[in-house]
Amino acid sequence: IAYFGLVARADGTLADGGSGAWTSATMTNVINTAHARGVRVVPVIQMFAWDGNYAPMRQVLTSATYRARLVSAIVATVQARRADGVNIDFEPVPTDLRAAFTAFVREVKAALVRTGVGSYLTVDTMAGAASWATGYDVVGLTASGAADALMVMAYDFHWSGSARAGGVAPEESPY
């Protein structure tokens, strides 16, 4: 179960995008029931820049202080809610932040492991990470000490602005 979501802010703090649902009694029941059935529960840490404003993402990923604060906040929320890890959903990551994003993912993984809390870490990428969305270092994100898995969001093959019509998530694709 991936709780969507907790919003990463430019200063490294987290906000509950679900208006407090993550810390609610209802969510506690969901977590307890899921764990009783062997199901993992992770919060999704989201930061979106679809409006073209990369300043907040740039600030948190390039500042050692803000990045460390965000890593600590993620570890604290995983620990406080007895989550099994975390899902990182930063999109889209611009090419010039590729290395910083990969380093951030590695820092989150190391902190989760070091503190002994749920360390299952997944990272969302667009299907275009194999071709045009070059901000995602697929090899680096899945190397030892980084993410356990990638969640490929395959909705970006075609859209209203595409040069040719096609399915948004086709079964077969050259990508």
N, C-alpha and C positions, 0 to 999 in steps of 0.2 A: 504494500500500500504506500503510495507516494502522496503525501499531503502537499497540496499546491495552494499557496505556498508562503514562504517567508521571503520578504523582499530585502535584498542587500542594498544598503545605502552607501553613498560615496564616502562617508566617514567611517565605514566599517561596522556600523551597527545594523541590527536586524529589526524589521517591522513585520507584524503578522498581516499579510495581505488578505487573510480570511477573517478579519475583524475579531481576533481573539479565539478563534475556534481551535487553534493548535494547543492551547493551554486549558481548554474546557474539560469539564467532567465527561462530556460525550466523547471527546477524543481519547480521554483516558480509558474509557470503556472499549473503544475501538482498538487501541493499542493492546490492552490486556486480552481481549478476545482474539485478536490476530496472533499474538504471541502464544496463546494457549493452543492454537492450531498450527503453530510452526510457520507462520507468515511473517515476513519482514515488514517493518514500518520505517519509512524514512521521510524526513521533511525535504521539500524541494526548495533550494535556495535560488531565488530568481533575480536576475538583473537584465532588463531589456533596454535595447537602444534602437528599436525599429523606427523611431522618429528621426534618427540620424544624429542624435545628441549623445556622443560617446564620452563627454566630459565626466559624468559620474563613474562610469566603468574605468576610464583612464585613471581617475583620481584614486580609486580604491586599489586597482591592480599595480600601480606604479609607486605608491607610497608604502614604505615598509611599516610605518605606524598604522595606517588604516587597514592594510592587508593583515597585519598581526591581530588587530582588533577584530576583524571579521572572522579570522580563523578561530580565535578564542570564543567568539559569540556562537559560532557553529558548534564547536565542541561542547560548550555549555548547554545549548539547547538539546543536543543529542543525549547528553548525560541526564539532564533534568527530566526528559520525557521517556528515558529508557528506549530511545530509538535504536535501530540496528545499524545506522549509518546515515548517509546523506546523499541527495542527488543535487548536482550543481547544474543550473540551467541559465547560463549567460548567453544571450543571443541578440543580435549576431556579434561575434567577436571579430573586430577588425584585424586585418593582417598585422598591423604594427603592434598589436597587443598579444600576438600569438605566444611569444616566449613568456611574457608576464602571466598570462592565463595558465599556461602549463605549469609554471613555477608555483602559482597559487594552488592549483589542484594538488601538486606534490606536497605542499605545506599543509593543506587540510588533511591529506592522508596520513602524513607523519604525525600530526598532532592527535588525530583520532587513535592511532596505534599507540603512541606514547602515553596517552592518558588512560588507555584501557577501556574506552567506551566503544560503542558500536562502530566498527571501522569499515563497513561495506560502503564503498564510494562509487557512484556512477556519475557520468557526465553526459549531458545532452549535447548532441551535435545535429546539425541539419544534414540531410542526405547530400547536400552540396559540398560537404566537407571533403568528399572524394574528388571534387573538381574545382568549383568556384569559391566556396566559402573557406578560404585559406587561413582564416584566423584560428582554425582548429587543427592542432598538430596531432593527428590521429595516432601516429607512432609514439610520440612523446606522452600523450595522455593515457596510453595503455601500457607503457613500459613499467617495469618493476618499480614499486614505490609510488605509483600514480593510481589512476582509477582501476577498479576491478572490472568495469564494463562501460561501454558506451551505449546510450540510448539514442538510436538514430531516429530523428523526427523526419519521417519521409513524406512530408506534405509539401515540399518545395520543388518538385520536379517541374510542374507547370502552374501558372497562375494567370490572373486576368491580363497581366502585362507581357505574357510570354509571346515569342515570335511565332510559335505554332501551338495549336491546340493539343491537349493531351491530359492524361490522368494526373492528379496531384500526387498520387502514390502508387504508380503502376507495379504490377508483380515483376515485370522484367524491364530493365533499363540499361543503357550503356554505362551508367554511373555505378 
